[in-house]
Amino acid sequence: MESNYDVEVLNERVERESRFVRAISEELGKVIVGQHYLVDRLLIGLLCGGHVLLEGLPGLAKTLAVSSLAGCIRAQFKRIQFTPDLLPADLLGTQIFDPKSGGFSTRKGPIFANLILADEINRAPAKVQSALLEAMQEHQVTLGAESHPLPEPFLVLATQNPIEQEGTYPLPEAQVDRFMLKVKVDYPTRTEEKEILARMGGLDVPTVQPVIELERIFAARQLVAEIFMDEKVKDYVIDLVFATREPERGLKDLIAYGASPRATLYLARAARAHAFLRGRGYVTPEDVKKVGLDVLRHRVIVSYEAEAENLDSDAIIRRLFDSVEVP
């Protein structure tokens, strides 16, 4: 058990080292109106090295938010527009035969960058989406017989339209599970929309400038991993994940498959990052609850009975949170 002194020292370090977050938020605020929740989740993904999937209707600034975040960081950024005719080689690269040498040379694809915007990822068929699996999990790409490491940090920030939209393909469950967070993006408020009109309606559209180096991100990630989590909070994280696998009687028929152990790891990491963004060196149960829905919504597969009752994973997870005792 860590002493109060250790936590106080950690608190001071977090308060000092998290100041760069304000610089990023202020820079993003030049371009992004409102959407504080979205920005917060993108920063959590950045601090944890966890891929983020943004879901929302077209025109809600998903792409703008990701590209603006990338513009705040001095790092390699590539945007990949996913389309029905996209091929895995267009994403990963390929080997090209050189008739002069009689051998093959490697042409690397756009996946070889620090930050990847996979725009409208569910507009491409499953074979292209599946091409991301190795890159997202192992941070490497295999072309032919050779494996090529991806630059660090490597982060996929993907956008997708709701599956009800025409021309979309559902993401494979194995790939969806690779995303640390799935964030639902909603419409702006009336006041925010008026500000969007004032700011973006003219010819001079604001842009962001780089304000942070990659080294600062690496240092922050190391500190996030050190944030104190009490044993009771760890048990709470595990209780929540197990509740998706072994639900109570009223929820048992509503869940087809529960969350994997990856959810436990991501829930703990995201809670630590949530605490870091609030300048704290320790995790509270409230941190876990705040990020729980984004970590679990795409990992809990609802049953036919739940669909018949018009219950989605969000509604079921909220019930699970109500049923699990908070320490």
C-alpha positions in Angstrom: 0.0 0.0 0.0 1.4 3.4 -1.0 1.8 6.0 1.6 0.0 9.3 1.6 3.3 11.0 1.0 3.8 9.0 -2.2 0.4 10.0 -3.5 1.0 13.6 -2.6 4.3 13.6 -4.6 2.5 11.9 -7.5 -0.3 14.5 -7.3 2.3 17.3 -7.6 4.0 15.6 -10.6 0.7 15.1 -12.3 -0.4 18.7 -11.8 2.9 19.9 -13.2 3.1 17.5 -16.1 -0.5 17.7 -17.2 -0.3 21.4 -18.0 0.5 20.7 -21.7 -3.0 19.4 -22.0 -4.4 22.9 -21.5 -2.2 24.1 -24.4 -3.6 21.4 -26.7 -7.2 22.1 -25.5 -6.8 25.8 -26.1 -5.3 25.2 -29.6 -8.1 22.8 -30.5 -10.6 25.4 -29.2 -9.7 27.6 -32.1 -11.2 25.1 -34.5 -13.5 22.8 -32.6 -16.6 24.5 -31.0 -17.9 22.6 -28.0 -17.4 18.8 -28.3 -15.5 18.8 -25.0 -16.4 15.2 -24.4 -15.0 14.2 -27.8 -11.7 16.1 -27.2 -11.4 14.6 -23.7 -11.7 11.0 -25.1 -9.2 11.7 -27.9 -6.7 12.9 -25.3 -7.3 9.8 -23.2 -6.5 7.6 -26.2 -3.4 9.7 -26.9 -2.2 9.4 -23.2 -2.8 5.6 -23.1 -1.7 4.7 -26.6 -5.2 3.3 -27.2 -7.0 3.5 -30.5 -10.2 5.4 -30.6 -13.3 4.8 -32.8 -15.6 7.8 -33.3 -19.2 7.1 -34.4 -21.6 9.7 -35.5 -23.6 11.1 -38.5 -21.7 13.0 -41.2 -20.9 16.6 -40.5 -20.3 16.4 -36.8 -16.6 17.4 -36.9 -15.2 13.9 -36.3 -12.6 14.2 -39.0 -11.9 17.8 -38.1 -11.3 16.9 -34.5 -8.8 14.2 -35.3 -6.9 16.1 -37.9 -6.8 19.2 -35.6 -5.4 17.1 -32.7 -2.8 15.7 -35.1 -2.0 19.3 -36.1 -1.3 20.2 -32.4 1.5 17.5 -32.2 4.8 17.5 -34.1 4.4 14.0 -35.5 3.8 12.2 -38.7 0.1 12.2 -39.6 -1.7 10.4 -42.5 -5.3 10.5 -43.4 -6.7 7.4 -45.2 -10.1 7.7 -46.8 -11.8 4.3 -46.6 -13.8 3.5 -49.7 -15.5 0.3 -51.1 -12.7 -0.1 -53.7 -9.8 0.3 -51.3 -7.3 -2.7 -51.2 -5.1 -3.8 -48.3 -2.0 -2.9 -50.3 -3.3 0.7 -50.5 -3.2 0.8 -46.8 -0.2 -1.3 -45.8 2.0 -1.1 -48.8 3.3 -3.9 -51.1 6.4 -5.5 -52.6 7.4 -4.4 -56.1 9.5 -6.6 -58.4 12.6 -4.9 -59.8 13.5 -6.5 -63.1 17.0 -5.0 -63.0 18.0 -6.6 -59.7 15.7 -9.5 -60.0 14.5 -9.0 -56.5 11.6 -7.3 -54.6 11.6 -3.8 -53.0 9.2 -2.7 -50.3 6.9 0.2 -50.9 5.4 1.2 -47.5 1.9 2.4 -47.3 0.3 5.3 -45.5 -0.1 3.2 -42.3 3.6 4.0 -41.5 2.9 7.2 -39.5 2.5 8.2 -35.8 -1.2 9.2 -36.1 -3.5 7.6 -38.6 -7.0 9.0 -39.4 -9.0 6.1 -40.7 -11.8 8.1 -42.1 -15.2 6.4 -42.5 -13.6 3.1 -41.7 -16.8 1.1 -42.2 -17.1 2.2 -45.9 -14.4 -0.4 -46.8 -15.1 -4.1 -47.0 -13.9 -6.6 -44.3 -10.7 -7.6 -46.0 -9.4 -4.0 -45.8 -10.6 -3.5 -42.2 -8.9 -6.8 -41.2 -5.6 -5.6 -42.7 -5.4 -3.2 -39.7 -5.5 -6.0 -37.1 -1.8 -6.7 -36.9 -0.9 -3.0 -37.1 -3.2 -2.1 -34.3 -2.3 -4.9 -31.9 1.4 -5.5 -32.6 2.5 -2.2 -34.1 4.0 -3.9 -37.1 3.1 -4.8 -40.7 4.1 -8.0 -42.5 4.7 -7.6 -46.2 5.7 -10.8 -47.9 8.1 -12.6 -45.6 9.3 -9.5 -43.7 7.8 -7.7 -40.7 8.2 -4.0 -40.5 7.9 -2.1 -37.2 5.6 0.9 -37.2 6.9 4.3 -35.8 6.2 5.0 -32.2 3.9 6.3 -31.0 1.4 4.6 -33.3 -2.3 5.5 -32.9 -5.3 4.8 -35.1 -8.1 7.4 -34.7 -11.0 6.1 -36.8 -14.4 7.6 -37.7 -17.4 5.7 -38.8 -21.0 6.4 -39.8 -23.8 4.6 -37.9 -24.4 1.1 -39.4 -27.9 2.1 -40.5 -26.3 4.5 -43.1 -26.3 3.3 -46.7 -23.0 1.9 -48.0 -21.5 0.8 -44.7 -20.0 -2.5 -43.6 -20.1 -3.7 -40.0 -16.6 -3.9 -38.5 -15.3 -7.4 -37.6 -15.6 -8.0 -33.8 -11.9 -8.8 -33.6 -11.1 -5.4 -35.0 -13.7 -3.5 -32.9 -12.1 -5.0 -29.8 -8.7 -3.5 -30.8 -10.2 0.0 -30.2 -9.7 1.1 -26.6 -12.7 3.6 -26.8 -15.8 3.8 -28.9 -17.1 7.3 -28.6 -20.5 8.4 -29.9 -20.5 11.9 -31.3 -23.8 13.9 -31.0 -25.2 17.1 -32.4 -23.9 20.5 -31.0 -26.2 22.7 -28.9 -28.0 25.7 -30.4 -25.5 28.1 -28.9 -22.5 26.0 -30.2 -24.1 25.8 -33.7 -24.4 29.6 -33.8 -20.7 29.9 -32.8 -19.8 27.4 -35.6 -21.6 29.6 -38.0 -19.8 32.7 -36.8 -16.4 31.1 -36.8 -16.5 28.8 -39.9 -19.0 30.7 -42.1 -16.4 33.2 -43.5 -13.4 32.9 -45.8 -10.8 32.9 -43.0 -11.2 29.5 -41.4 -9.0 29.1 -38.3 -6.3 26.5 -38.1 -4.2 25.0 -35.4 -0.4 25.1 -34.8 1.9 22.5 -33.3 2.3 23.1 -29.6 3.7 19.8 -28.3 6.6 17.4 -29.0 6.4 13.7 -29.1 8.8 13.4 -26.2 6.2 15.2 -24.0 3.6 12.6 -25.0 6.0 9.7 -24.1 6.7 11.3 -20.7 3.0 11.8 -20.0 2.2 8.2 -20.9 4.9 7.0 -18.4 3.4 9.1 -15.7 -0.2 8.0 -16.5 1.0 4.4 -16.0 2.3 5.3 -12.5 -1.0 6.9 -11.3 -2.1 5.1 -8.1 -5.0 2.8 -8.2 -6.2 1.3 -4.9 -6.9 -2.4 -4.7 -10.6 -1.7 -4.1 -10.8 0.3 -7.3 -9.0 -2.5 -9.2 -11.6 -5.0 -7.8 -14.3 -2.6 -8.9 -12.9 -2.6 -12.5 -12.8 -6.4 -12.5 -16.4 -6.6 -11.0 -17.7 -4.5 -13.8 -16.1 -6.6 -16.5 -17.2 -9.8 -14.9 -20.7 -8.4 -14.6 -20.8 -8.4 -18.4 -19.9 -12.1 -18.5 -21.9 -13.3 -15.5 -24.8 -10.9 -15.4 -27.6 -10.9 -12.8 -30.9 -12.7 -13.5 -32.6 -9.6 -15.0 -29.8 -9.0 -17.5 -28.7 -12.6 -18.2 -30.9 -13.0 -21.3 -29.9 -9.6 -22.7 -26.2 -10.3 -23.2 -24.9 -12.7 -25.8 -21.2 -12.2 -25.1 -19.4 -10.2 -22.4 -16.2 -8.2 -22.5 -12.7 -9.7 -22.9 -9.7 -9.3 -20.5 -8.6 -6.5 -22.9 -11.6 -4.5 -21.5 -10.1 -4.9 -18.0 -6.8 -3.5 -19.1 -8.3 -0.7 -21.1 -10.7 0.3 -18.4 -7.9 0.7 -15.8 -5.7 2.6 -18.3 -8.5 4.9 -19.3 -9.4 5.6 -15.7 -5.8 6.5 -15.0 -5.7 8.9 -18.0 -9.0 10.4 -16.9 -7.5 11.1 -13.5 -4.4 12.6 -15.1 -6.5 15.0 -17.2 -8.0 16.3 -14.0 -4.6 16.8 -12.3 -4.9 13.9 -9.9 -2.3 11.2 -9.1 -4.9 8.7 -8.0 -7.9 6.9 -9.5 -11.4 7.1 -8.0 -14.4 4.9 -8.8 -15.9 8.0 -10.5 -13.0 7.9 -13.0 -13.9 4.3 -13.8 -17.6 5.1 -14.2 -16.9 8.1 -16.5 -14.9 6.1 -19.0 -16.8 2.8 -18.5 -19.4 3.3 -21.2 -16.8 4.2 -23.9 -14.6 1.2 -23.0 -17.4 -1.4 -22.8 -20.1 -0.4 -25.3 -18.4 -2.1 -28.3 -17.4 -5.2 -26.3 -20.8 -6.2 -24.9 -22.7 -8.0 -27.6 -26.5 -7.9 -27.0 -28.8 -10.8 -27.5 -31.8 -11.1 -29.8 -34.0 -10.7 -26.8 -32.4 -7.3 -26.1 -32.8 -6.2 -29.7 -36.5 -7.2 -29.5 -36.9 -4.9 -26.5 -35.0 -2.1 -28.4 -32.2 -2.2 -25.8 -28.7 -1.4 -27.1 -25.4 -2.1 -25.3 -25.4 1.4 -23.8 -28.6 0.8 -22.0 -27.5 -2.6 -20.7 -24.1 -1.3 -19.5 -25.8 1.5 -17.6 -27.9 -1.2 -15.8 -24.7 -3.2 -15.1 -23.1 -0.1 -13.5 -26.2 0.3 -11.3 -26.0 -3.3 -10.2 -22.3 -3.4 -9.3 -21.5 -2.0 -5.8 -19.2 1.0 -5.8 -16.3 0.8 -3.2 
